[in-house]
Structure formats: C-alpha cells, structure tokens
Amino acid sequence: MAKKPNILIFMVDQLNGTLFPDGPAEWLHTPNLDKLAAKSARFAKNYTSSPLCAPARASFMSGQLPSRTGVYDNAAEFPSAVPTYAHHLRAAGYYTCLSGKMHFVGADQLHGFEERLTTDVYPPDFGWTPDYRKPGERIEWWYHNLGSVTGAGVAEITNQLEYDDEVAFNACQKIRNLSRRLDDRPWSVTVSFTHPHDPYVARKKYWDLYEDCAHLEPEVSEIPFEEQDEHSKRLFLANDYKNFDIKPEDIRRSRRAYFANISYIDDKIGEVMEALEGGRMEDDTIIVFCSDHGDMIGEKGLWFKMSFFEGSSRTPLMISAPQMKAGLVNEPVSNLDINPTLCALAGVDMSAIMPWTDGEDITPISHGEKRSTPVPIEYAAEGSYAPLVCLIDGEYKYTKCDLDPPQLFNLAQDPHELINLAEDPAHSEAFNKLSKMAEEKWDLKKFDTEVRASQAARWVVYDALRNGSYFPWDFQPLQKASERYMRNHMDLNVLEENNRFPRGE
C-alpha cells in the first residue's frame, strides 16, 4: 500500500460471538463472511464493552468504557468532546463516512464522520431513559418483551429490513463513487446494519436455508426462574416473561429467523464487497467485521442481550490487514481495542491516541502475544438496578455487582457458565486476583451515583423538551440535487469522463 490504507468497517447488531468459533460456524450459510474469514485475523474471544446498543457503540467508536463516556444506556448522550476513531482518522487526513446505525444520542449525530448517508433506525433523544429510582418498572412502549419470540417468522419487508436494504444501497453507491478517485484522500467507510437484532423475522429465501438446521434448539434449556442468578431474574422480569407462554416451536422459529438474518446480512456485505472489488480497491483496503454485542437466543431461557453471559457479551471480530497475521486468535480482546488498532493500522501517531482509550492495539496479539490487561465490561441500563462490572482474564470471567453475590466462571471447563466458582477454594487464587483488580478499577458506589444523576437529569430534560414545539435531533441525510447527474453549470464531457471507472476499458 503506497498511501495510507482505506478502511472498510462492517458492524452488525446483536450477533452472538459463540457462532464464530473460527469465523462463521460451518453450518451457517455465509459465503461472503467465509471468504473474508479466510484472509483475516479471527478473534474468537472478542467481547463487547457493554451488552446494549448505544453504550456498546459509543465505546466501540471511542475506545472508552461507558463509565468514561457517560453513555450508560440507550438514551444517554454521547458527548461531542469524546474523540472517536472517526476523529482520529479524519485528523490524519482521512475522509470518514457512515452508512447506517450508530445509535448516537444527542444533537451531535456525526461524532467525527465527515458524511453520513442514512438516518438512524433508533431515536436519538432521551425517551428511552431507565430509572434506578423505580426498580422493576417496565416502560411498555420501548422495553424489550418476548413478543419478538412468540412473533417469530417470515416477512418480505419489515421496518428493519427496509433499513438495512437502504444501508447497503447507500454504502454501495458511496464505494462506487470513491472508486472514481476524484478525491485523493484515503477513506474510512463504516457500514452498520441493524440485523440480526430482533424481532426474529426473516425473508423466506433466507428462512428456507435453515429448514433442516440441527441448531434450532438451545444447547442449555430454560432454567427455572427460581434457579436463575439474581441479574438473570431481573432480565426475565424486564422482558415481561410472566405474560408470555414460550413454546418449543417459538424458540425454534426465533433461532431459525435469527440464523436466516445472518445470511441476509452476509448477502448485504457481499453487495458492498462487490462494489469494492469492482472499483479495484480491495488490495488497498483494510476490512473489519464486528458486532456491538450478542444475543442469548434462548440459551438458559434468556433472550436478547443485557447479560455478561457469553452469548450476550461475546461478539465476532475479524480483521483483514497486511499487518495482521491471518488465522485463529484465542486470546481475549475487546471492541474497546478496535479504535487504537485502526489507528495503528492507519499509521496514526499512537502517542496521541492511547490517552483517550481503554483499549490497546491488538495487532501484536494476532502474532501470538498476550493481552496486557484483562478485558473489562460494564452494564448499567435496563434490567439492572445498579451497575454491574466484569473482567475476563484468560479462561476466567469475574462479575461483580453491589446487589448480588459475585460470580466466577472458568470458560474453558464450563463454556455454558453453569457453575459459579466464586466460593470454590480450588479457584480462590483467580477469584482473589480478579476481585482485587475490580476493586482497584471501579468504585461501584461512585458509578451508581453518576448513573442515577444522569438518569434523573435526562428525565427532567426529556419531559421539558416534549412540552410544546418539539425540535428533533434525528439526522436528516441531505442530497444536493443541483450537484447530481448533469446540470448546466457543468461541462458534460468532463462530467462523463470523471464519473466513469474504470476509464478506457
């Protein structure tokens, strides 16, 4: 690569990382992701920073934990002063662009992107703010419920399918425009889809791919409510489980639609990759594939995210770059690492980047080096009554919340996280080590106070702004019609020549 590399980032929503043990599981119908996996460093143990959309995405872009960004939940403002990879790359001379979802909350809907091609699929205001002052309260018009499970099935168009079709179309259009080379800057384009996020509804062509799938039953069947850990009980209540009768066929249909939507997203990624290859840019482009968080898809009776269990917190991560060794990487890493890693791969001065992140450049890890610190995760949103924190160190996962007994799982020996080792003397060394590290890293009482203050303030502001004339923060993508196609301030001959690529074939 003679100049700085282009960077193409594919982000999906709610994709369970356990389905990517070494790239996509072999039974998934994902030819385009399979092709990408073959040339990528495949991080099998990558984790979200927070198992919920807005906190996870703000952390993905900034490399900072929610306790630093202040994006605790799906209605917490992402401050404009927090640097993102879009800011870092743009400062280094990159054109930066977003097509799709990033769930920015607040008036700033760009956060370093020079251009945004679509609006968001979710609202950017404070209306989805949880309230720790009312533990257990359900807000029916926006809280998850299990209707996504009982309503699983087939449809040719839905709210989310319409959105992701638009995301892919705009991304392809932008990639083809960049292939014209009218702008000599390197570019970074982020293409962010909302699937396979629930509702579990898929197009028939993808649904039919999984008719005889052997993975429609969870590996761990539903655990009775009384036997669940305390946080999982809260999630059951938050998802309104008492008012739904989930039958085995509902579970099978939900998982089938979820797998089908992975194949749908694979097709959308294939469309963008075809545009990249058609523009002769694949050899000059770093490609990243990731997800904001996972989905429990019925394991233990749990659905969606909001949990530190593997299905919810573990996400796929594949990076195709000359500096990275292609192959399977089993060392734990984090979405927090993507920001500094992108900057390192782009040749950005890392001394200016690292003070702003909680992550690290994982390029050396792809070559066999160990991570320098445990992977941290935080959660302080719906279904929680106080912040929860987690550390992953090698084969151990430690979870702490001031309301609950601590948890310790050995992921190598107990991949389904069924045996809490927190009080097992045989694992006291690991427990004591991670417990001490968590106490040094987090002041949970301070964390709780800050979350409560943020929630209370947003409830005041939201109620006020909805009273009287309402000014929306939703991003409005604008097109300059006077600069599209042929107009009379243009030279037609120059226009046709500039807009053709390849030229002379």
Backbone torsions as a table, in degrees:
resi	resn	phi	psi	omega
1	MET	NA	109.9	-176.7
2	ALA	-69.3	-41.1	179.1
3	LYS	-105.8	-178.7	176.2
4	LYS	-59.3	142.1	-177.2
5	PRO	-70.5	148.2	166.9
6	ASN	-71.6	158.0	-179.1
7	ILE	-133.5	121.2	177.5
8	LEU	-114.6	117.8	-176.8
9	ILE	-112.3	123.4	172.0
10	PHE	-103.9	119.4	174.1
11	MET	-117.2	132.8	175.0
12	VAL	-114.9	177.1	-170.5
13	ASP	-122.9	121.7	170.4
14	GLN	70.9	40.1	-179.4
15	LEU	-97.8	117.7	-177.0
16	ASN	-65.0	118.0	-176.4
17	GLY	-69.7	-19.0	178.8
18	THR	-68.8	-15.2	175.7
19	LEU	-81.1	-0.9	179.8
20	PHE	-124.6	64.9	-178.8
21	PRO	-68.0	-26.0	177.6
22	ASP	-162.6	71.4	-163.4
23	GLY	76.7	-172.8	-178.4
24	PRO	-60.5	141.6	174.6
25	ALA	-53.8	144.7	-171.3
26	GLU	-63.1	-20.4	-178.4
27	TRP	-88.3	-8.0	174.9
28	LEU	-77.3	141.6	178.5
29	HIS	-90.3	89.0	-173.5
30	THR	-141.1	67.1	-175.8
31	PRO	-61.5	-34.9	-177.8
32	ASN	-74.5	-40.2	176.0
33	LEU	-69.8	-32.5	175.1
34	ASP	-61.3	-42.4	-179.9
35	LYS	-64.6	-41.6	177.6
36	LEU	-66.3	-41.2	-178.7
37	ALA	-59.6	-36.0	-175.7
38	ALA	-62.9	-24.1	-178.3
39	LYS	-115.0	14.8	-173.8
40	SER	-115.1	155.9	160.8
41	ALA	-74.7	122.7	-173.3
42	ARG	-109.9	108.3	-175.6
43	PHE	-92.6	98.6	-173.1
44	ALA	-72.1	-21.7	-176.8
45	LYS	-120.6	59.3	175.9
46	ASN	-96.6	142.2	-175.6
47	TYR	-127.0	148.1	172.0
48	THR	-69.5	163.0	173.2
49	SER	-86.1	-20.9	179.4
50	SER	-163.4	128.9	-174.0
51	PRO	-80.8	58.2	175.7
52	LEU	-158.7	149.6	-166.5
53	CYS	-55.5	-66.9	-172.0
54	ALA	-62.2	-47.2	177.3
55	PRO	-60.0	-42.2	-178.7
56	ALA	-63.9	-40.6	-176.1
57	ARG	-74.4	-38.3	175.1
58	ALA	-62.2	-39.2	178.3
59	SER	-69.9	-39.9	176.8
60	PHE	-57.8	-44.1	-177.2
61	MET	-75.7	-36.6	-174.9
62	SER	-93.2	-25.2	-171.1
63	GLY	75.9	15.5	-179.0
64	GLN	-115.6	143.7	176.2
65	LEU	-66.2	156.0	177.7
66	PRO	-54.7	-32.6	179.6
67	SER	-65.9	-17.1	175.6
68	ARG	-96.9	-42.1	-178.8
69	THR	-73.6	-26.9	-172.4
70	GLY	82.0	2.5	177.7
71	VAL	-89.0	84.6	-173.9
72	TYR	-84.7	-26.2	-172.1
73	ASP	-150.2	-172.7	-174.5
74	ASN	-78.9	6.5	177.0
75	ALA	-135.6	24.6	179.8
76	ALA	-100.5	133.1	-174.9
77	GLU	-66.3	135.1	173.2
78	PHE	-89.3	109.3	-174.4
79	PRO	-63.3	139.1	-179.1
80	SER	-65.4	-22.4	-176.8
81	ALA	-81.4	-5.8	179.6
82	VAL	-82.0	119.4	-179.7
83	PRO	-69.0	140.3	177.1
84	THR	-117.9	172.1	176.3
85	TYR	-62.7	-27.8	176.6
86	ALA	-65.3	-39.1	175.5
87	HIS	-64.9	-48.7	-177.0
88	HIS	-60.0	-46.0	-178.6
89	LEU	-69.3	-39.4	179.8
90	ARG	-64.2	-40.2	177.1
91	ALA	-63.4	-27.4	179.5
92	ALA	-87.8	7.2	174.8
93	GLY	102.9	7.8	-178.9
94	TYR	-84.6	145.0	161.9
95	TYR	-81.1	128.5	-176.7
96	THR	-120.9	135.4	-172.2
97	CYS	-145.2	144.3	176.1
98	LEU	-123.9	128.2	167.6
99	SER	-117.2	111.7	175.6
100	GLY	119.0	-157.7	-171.1
101	LYS	-81.3	139.4	164.7
102	MET	-142.6	-1.9	175.4
103	HIS	50.0	46.6	171.8
104	PHE	-71.5	131.7	174.1
105	VAL	-107.7	129.0	-179.1
106	GLY	122.9	177.1	-175.6
107	ALA	-72.3	-28.8	176.5
108	ASP	-78.3	112.6	-179.5
109	GLN	-111.8	18.7	-179.8
110	LEU	-120.4	-45.2	176.8
111	HIS	48.7	47.8	175.3
112	GLY	102.6	-17.7	176.7
113	PHE	-71.7	131.6	177.1
114	GLU	-71.5	-32.0	-178.2
115	GLU	-143.9	144.0	175.0
116	ARG	-128.1	131.6	-169.1
117	LEU	-95.0	-22.5	-178.0
118	THR	-133.1	162.7	167.5
119	THR	-77.7	178.1	179.0
120	ASP	-90.7	161.8	179.5
121	VAL	-85.6	-17.8	-176.9
122	TYR	-119.7	158.0	-176.9
123	PRO	-71.3	146.8	-178.5
124	PRO	-99.1	9.5	-176.0
125	ASP	-99.2	-168.1	-173.2
126	PHE	-93.1	11.2	-171.9
127	GLY	-66.6	-19.0	-178.7
128	TRP	-101.2	28.6	-177.2
129	THR	-75.1	122.8	172.0
130	PRO	-72.6	172.1	-175.1
131	ASP	-141.8	103.1	179.4
132	TYR	-64.5	-14.8	178.6
133	ARG	-74.1	-13.2	-177.5
134	LYS	-129.5	65.7	-176.9
135	PRO	-57.3	132.7	178.5
136	GLY	89.4	-7.7	179.8
137	GLU	-66.8	134.2	174.4
138	ARG	-105.1	134.8	176.9
139	ILE	-107.7	96.5	-163.2
140	GLU	-58.8	-32.6	-172.2
141	TRP	-77.7	-8.9	176.7
142	TRP	-139.8	-17.2	178.2
143	TYR	-66.3	144.4	171.9
144	HIS	-56.1	141.6	163.6
145	ASN	-138.1	174.2	-172.7
146	LEU	-81.7	11.4	172.8
147	GLY	-60.8	-26.1	175.2
148	SER	-63.2	-29.6	-179.1
149	VAL	-82.1	-49.5	-179.1
150	THR	-69.3	-20.8	-179.5
151	GLY	-99.2	11.9	-176.9
152	ALA	-63.8	145.7	178.1
153	GLY	165.9	-146.7	-171.1
154	VAL	-114.5	139.4	170.8
155	ALA	-157.2	148.3	-179.5
156	GLU	-88.3	-22.2	175.3
157	ILE	-146.4	135.4	176.3
158	THR	-137.9	174.1	175.0
159	ASN	-54.4	-46.1	-175.3
160	GLN	-77.3	-34.7	176.5
161	LEU	-64.9	-41.3	177.0
162	GLU	-58.5	-41.4	-178.2
163	TYR	-65.6	-50.4	-175.8
164	ASP	-69.9	-29.6	171.7
165	ASP	-59.8	-43.2	179.9
166	GLU	-66.9	-40.9	179.2
167	VAL	-58.9	-47.8	-178.7
168	ALA	-65.6	-43.0	-179.5
169	PHE	-59.6	-48.0	-178.8
170	ASN	-66.4	-36.7	178.4
171	ALA	-65.1	-44.1	178.6
172	CYS	-61.7	-43.3	179.3
173	GLN	-61.0	-42.7	179.8
174	LYS	-67.3	-44.1	179.7
175	ILE	-61.1	-42.6	179.3
176	ARG	-65.8	-36.4	177.2
177	ASN	-65.6	-41.0	178.6
178	LEU	-65.2	-29.8	-179.9
179	SER	-65.3	-17.3	177.8
180	ARG	-70.2	-14.9	176.6
181	ARG	60.4	33.6	176.4
182	LEU	-79.9	-15.9	175.7
183	ASP	-119.3	120.1	-173.7
184	ASP	-87.2	6.0	177.3
185	ARG	-74.9	149.2	167.6
186	PRO	-65.7	156.4	-176.5
187	TRP	-127.5	155.1	171.7
188	SER	-130.5	114.5	-179.4
189	VAL	-115.2	124.3	177.1
190	THR	-105.1	123.5	-179.5
191	VAL	-113.8	110.8	-168.5
192	SER	-122.3	112.8	-176.9
193	PHE	-95.5	161.1	177.5
194	THR	-98.7	-12.7	174.6
195	HIS	-86.5	158.7	3.9
196	PRO	-87.6	25.2	174.9
197	HIS	-46.6	141.1	174.5
198	ASP	-59.9	160.1	9.2
199	PRO	-68.1	150.1	-175.0
200	TYR	-83.9	77.0	-177.5
201	VAL	-133.0	129.7	-174.1
202	ALA	-134.5	157.4	173.1
203	ARG	-69.4	148.1	-172.1
204	LYS	-60.6	-37.2	-177.8
205	LYS	-60.9	-31.3	178.0
206	TYR	-88.6	-36.5	175.2
207	TRP	-55.8	-43.1	-176.5
208	ASP	-65.5	-22.2	179.6
209	LEU	-65.1	-21.4	-172.6
210	TYR	-116.1	25.7	-179.3
211	GLU	-59.8	-40.7	-177.4
212	ASP	-109.4	25.3	-177.8
213	CYS	-63.4	135.5	-178.3
214	ALA	-86.8	6.3	-173.1
215	HIS	-119.9	26.4	-178.1
216	LEU	-82.1	-10.3	174.9
217	GLU	-101.9	136.4	175.0
218	PRO	-59.4	149.2	177.4
219	GLU	-70.9	-30.0	175.6
220	VAL	-119.7	117.0	-177.9
221	SER	-70.4	171.5	-175.0
222	GLU	-58.6	131.9	174.8
223	ILE	-92.0	130.1	-179.7
224	PRO	-53.7	148.0	-176.6
225	PHE	-52.3	-44.4	-175.5
226	GLU	-64.3	-22.9	-177.6
227	GLU	-97.2	-2.6	179.5
228	GLN	-74.5	156.3	172.0
229	ASP	-68.8	167.3	-170.4
230	GLU	-63.6	-41.2	-179.9
231	HIS	-68.8	-39.1	177.9
232	SER	-62.9	-35.6	174.3
233	LYS	-60.1	-42.7	178.6
234	ARG	-62.0	-37.3	179.3
235	LEU	-69.2	-38.5	174.8
236	PHE	-56.6	-46.0	-179.6
237	LEU	-68.1	-40.8	179.8
238	ALA	-62.5	-31.9	-179.9
239	ASN	-89.4	7.6	172.7
240	ASP	60.1	42.7	-173.2
241	TYR	-63.3	-26.5	-176.3
242	LYS	-66.4	-24.0	-177.0
243	ASN	-98.1	13.7	178.8
244	PHE	-132.9	137.8	176.3
245	ASP	-106.1	95.4	-176.2
246	ILE	-83.4	116.3	-179.8
247	LYS	-96.9	158.1	179.7
248	PRO	-52.9	-37.3	-179.3
249	GLU	-69.4	-31.2	175.0
250	ASP	-61.5	-41.9	180.0
251	ILE	-64.6	-45.4	-179.3
252	ARG	-63.0	-42.7	-179.2
253	ARG	-68.1	-37.8	179.0
254	SER	-64.6	-46.7	179.7
255	ARG	-66.3	-37.6	178.6
256	ARG	-63.1	-44.9	179.0
257	ALA	-65.9	-37.4	178.5
258	TYR	-61.7	-47.4	178.2
259	PHE	-63.6	-39.9	179.6
260	ALA	-60.2	-38.9	-178.7
261	ASN	-73.7	-21.6	169.7
262	ILE	-65.3	-40.6	177.6
263	SER	-68.5	-36.6	175.0
264	TYR	-59.7	-47.4	179.2
265	ILE	-63.4	-37.6	176.8
266	ASP	-57.7	-41.2	176.8
267	ASP	-62.6	-43.5	-179.6
268	LYS	-63.6	-41.8	176.8
269	ILE	-63.2	-38.8	177.5
270	GLY	-60.4	-37.7	178.3
271	GLU	-62.7	-43.3	-179.8
272	VAL	-68.7	-40.2	178.6
273	MET	-63.7	-36.3	176.9
274	GLU	-63.4	-39.7	176.7
275	ALA	-64.5	-40.4	178.8
276	LEU	-62.5	-46.1	-178.8
277	GLU	-68.6	-38.5	177.6
278	GLY	-63.0	-29.6	177.9
279	GLY	-87.2	8.4	178.3
280	ARG	55.8	41.3	-176.9
281	MET	-117.9	-0.5	-173.8
282	GLU	-64.7	-30.1	-178.6
283	ASP	-77.2	-13.0	-178.3
284	ASP	-110.1	14.7	-170.5
285	THR	-127.8	125.7	169.2
286	ILE	-77.5	137.9	-178.8
287	ILE	-123.3	130.5	178.8
288	VAL	-120.6	135.4	173.1
289	PHE	-123.9	126.9	-177.1
290	CYS	-153.7	175.3	175.7
291	SER	-136.7	156.7	-179.4
292	ASP	-73.2	-39.4	179.1
293	HIS	-164.1	-174.5	-177.2
294	GLY	-108.5	-158.5	180.0
295	ASP	-150.5	132.0	-178.9
296	MET	-71.4	-18.9	178.7
297	ILE	37.4	45.7	171.4
298	GLY	91.9	-6.8	178.7
299	GLU	-63.2	128.8	-178.0
300	LYS	65.0	10.2	-176.4
301	GLY	89.2	1.9	-178.6
302	LEU	-92.8	147.2	179.0
303	TRP	-130.4	161.6	176.4
304	PHE	66.1	-134.7	-172.5
305	LYS	-128.7	-135.9	173.5
306	MET	71.9	9.1	-177.6
307	SER	-124.3	154.6	174.1
308	PHE	-87.0	-4.2	176.3
309	PHE	-59.9	154.7	-170.7
310	GLU	-53.8	-43.6	-177.0
311	GLY	-60.1	-31.9	-178.1
312	SER	-89.7	-38.6	-171.6
313	SER	-97.5	-21.2	-178.4
314	ARG	-91.0	134.3	-175.1
315	THR	-133.1	154.5	176.5
316	PRO	-71.5	148.5	171.3
317	LEU	-148.2	120.0	175.6
318	MET	-131.2	134.1	-179.9
319	ILE	-131.1	122.3	175.3
320	SER	-104.6	109.7	-178.0
321	ALA	-154.0	144.9	-179.4
322	PRO	-58.4	-31.3	-177.2
323	GLN	-77.6	-11.2	-177.2
324	MET	-106.1	141.3	178.1
325	LYS	-80.3	121.5	178.0
326	ALA	-67.0	140.8	179.1
327	GLY	139.0	178.0	-176.9
328	LEU	-79.5	133.5	176.6
329	VAL	-121.8	124.0	-176.9
330	ASN	-104.0	-3.8	177.8
331	GLU	-69.9	133.1	178.7
332	PRO	-61.1	135.1	175.5
333	VAL	-136.1	-178.2	-172.8
334	SER	-141.9	154.1	170.1
335	ASN	-60.2	-22.5	174.3
336	LEU	-60.9	-24.2	-177.0
337	ASP	-80.8	-14.1	-173.5
338	ILE	-66.8	-41.9	179.5
339	ASN	-56.3	-58.9	-178.9
340	PRO	-65.2	-30.0	179.2
341	THR	-67.9	-43.6	177.1
342	LEU	-58.9	-43.4	-179.1
343	CYS	-64.9	-40.8	178.0
344	ALA	-63.5	-43.6	-179.5
345	LEU	-65.3	-28.9	-179.6
346	ALA	-88.0	-1.1	179.0
347	GLY	76.7	24.3	178.0
348	VAL	-80.1	145.7	179.7
349	ASP	-60.3	110.1	-173.6
350	MET	-74.2	-21.5	177.4
351	SER	-65.5	-23.3	177.6
352	ALA	-88.9	-10.8	-175.2
353	ILE	-98.2	-45.9	-168.0
354	MET	-60.7	-33.1	177.8
355	PRO	-62.1	-17.7	-175.0
356	TRP	-97.4	1.1	-174.8
357	THR	-127.0	158.9	170.3
358	ASP	-102.2	4.4	-178.5
359	GLY	-104.0	-172.0	178.3
360	GLU	-145.3	158.1	175.8
361	ASP	-68.5	119.0	-176.0
362	ILE	-97.8	11.6	174.7
363	THR	-55.9	-46.4	178.7
364	PRO	-62.4	-30.8	179.9
365	ILE	-65.1	-32.0	177.4
366	SER	-66.4	-18.5	178.5
367	HIS	-100.8	12.2	172.3
368	GLY	105.5	-1.9	178.9
369	GLU	-76.0	160.2	179.9
370	LYS	-90.4	155.1	174.9
371	ARG	-70.8	145.8	-175.6
372	SER	-80.3	-27.9	-178.8
373	THR	-138.9	159.4	176.0
374	PRO	-62.6	156.4	178.1
375	VAL	-81.3	125.1	179.5
376	PRO	-97.8	147.7	172.9
377	ILE	-136.7	145.9	176.4
378	GLU	-131.9	152.7	173.3
379	TYR	-148.5	128.3	-179.0
380	ALA	-150.2	51.5	-174.6
381	ALA	-133.2	-156.7	-174.0
382	GLU	-56.1	143.0	-176.9
383	GLY	84.4	-3.2	173.2
384	SER	-115.8	151.6	176.9
385	TYR	-111.6	-4.9	177.2
386	ALA	-164.5	157.8	-177.3
387	PRO	-62.2	144.5	172.7
388	LEU	-116.5	145.5	178.1
389	VAL	-132.8	158.7	-173.7
390	CYS	-149.1	145.8	172.9
391	LEU	-129.2	134.9	175.2
392	ILE	-115.4	120.1	-176.2
393	ASP	-132.9	103.9	-177.3
394	GLY	63.5	-120.7	-178.0
395	GLU	-91.9	-1.8	-175.9
396	TYR	-103.8	143.5	172.4
397	LYS	-125.9	125.3	-177.8
398	TYR	-117.5	133.4	-179.5
399	THR	-126.2	137.9	-178.8
400	LYS	-137.2	138.0	172.4
401	CYS	-149.0	137.7	-177.6
402	ASP	-62.8	-18.4	-178.8
403	LEU	-89.1	-15.3	-167.6
404	ASP	-127.9	159.9	169.6
405	PRO	-64.9	146.4	178.9
406	PRO	-68.0	160.3	177.8
407	GLN	-126.4	145.2	173.5
408	LEU	-140.3	123.9	178.5
409	PHE	-122.5	142.5	170.7
410	ASN	-97.7	104.8	-171.9
411	LEU	-70.5	-25.1	178.6
412	ALA	-72.4	-43.2	-178.2
413	GLN	-87.2	-23.2	-172.9
414	ASP	-138.6	68.8	-173.9
415	PRO	-63.2	-20.6	179.1
416	HIS	-91.6	1.5	174.8
417	GLU	55.2	57.0	-178.5
418	LEU	-103.6	-17.5	-173.8
419	ILE	-119.3	107.9	178.0
420	ASN	-78.6	118.0	-175.2
421	LEU	-98.0	11.6	-173.4
422	ALA	-59.0	-31.1	-178.8
423	GLU	-109.5	13.9	-179.8
424	ASP	-87.6	115.6	-178.2
425	PRO	-56.8	-28.7	-178.9
426	ALA	-66.4	-17.9	-178.5
427	HIS	-119.5	21.0	-176.0
428	SER	-65.9	-32.6	-179.8
429	GLU	-62.6	-47.9	178.7
430	ALA	-64.7	-41.7	-179.1
431	PHE	-62.8	-47.1	-177.4
432	ASN	-64.6	-39.6	179.4
433	LYS	-61.7	-50.7	-176.0
434	LEU	-72.9	-34.1	176.0
435	SER	-61.2	-44.3	178.8
436	LYS	-64.9	-42.4	179.9
437	MET	-63.7	-39.2	179.0
438	ALA	-65.7	-41.3	178.9
439	GLU	-63.9	-36.4	178.8
440	GLU	-72.8	-31.6	-175.9
441	LYS	-83.4	-38.7	-173.3
442	TRP	-123.8	137.1	165.9
443	ASP	-102.4	96.3	-172.0
444	LEU	-66.5	-30.9	177.6
445	LYS	-67.3	-42.1	177.4
446	LYS	-65.4	-43.2	177.4
447	PHE	-56.6	-47.9	-179.8
448	ASP	-61.6	-43.6	179.5
449	THR	-61.2	-41.9	-179.0
450	GLU	-68.0	-39.5	177.9
451	VAL	-63.5	-46.7	-179.3
452	ARG	-61.9	-40.6	178.9
453	ALA	-64.4	-41.7	178.4
454	SER	-63.2	-46.1	179.7
455	GLN	-60.6	-48.2	-176.5
456	ALA	-61.9	-41.8	179.7
457	ALA	-64.8	-41.0	-178.5
458	ARG	-68.2	-33.0	176.2
459	TRP	-63.4	-39.1	177.5
460	VAL	-65.0	-48.4	-175.9
461	VAL	-65.2	-43.9	-177.2
462	TYR	-63.1	-46.4	179.4
463	ASP	-59.6	-39.7	-179.7
464	ALA	-66.8	-44.9	-175.9
465	LEU	-71.3	-19.4	176.9
466	ARG	-87.7	-3.3	-179.6
467	ASN	-95.6	117.6	-176.3
468	GLY	89.3	-156.1	-177.9
469	SER	-66.1	129.7	-173.9
470	TYR	-103.6	125.8	176.0
471	PHE	-104.4	112.1	-175.0
472	PRO	-76.0	149.5	173.8
473	TRP	-94.5	-1.5	-176.7
474	ASP	-57.1	137.6	178.4
475	PHE	-70.1	132.6	179.5
476	GLN	-110.3	101.5	177.7
477	PRO	-67.9	127.9	-177.6
478	LEU	-111.5	144.1	174.4
479	GLN	-117.1	132.7	176.1
480	LYS	-85.6	92.4	-176.5
481	ALA	-59.3	-30.9	-177.3
482	SER	-73.7	-9.3	178.3
483	GLU	-111.4	7.6	-178.6
484	ARG	-102.3	146.2	177.6
485	TYR	57.0	-139.1	-176.4
486	MET	-104.8	128.0	174.5
487	ARG	-131.9	161.5	-169.2
488	ASN	-78.8	1.5	169.6
489	HIS	-94.3	7.2	-178.7
490	MET	-111.4	156.1	170.6
491	ASP	-92.8	116.2	-175.4
492	LEU	-57.3	-39.1	-178.0
493	ASN	-66.3	-42.2	178.2
494	VAL	-66.9	-42.0	-179.5
495	LEU	-58.2	-49.4	-177.0
496	GLU	-64.8	-38.3	-179.8
497	GLU	-68.6	-45.0	-177.5
498	ASN	-66.1	-34.0	-173.7
499	ASN	-89.1	4.0	177.9
500	ARG	-100.1	132.2	171.4
501	PHE	-153.3	135.4	-5.8
502	PRO	-66.8	153.2	179.4
503	ARG	-95.2	141.8	174.8
504	GLY	81.0	9.4	177.2
505	GLU	-102.2	NA	NA
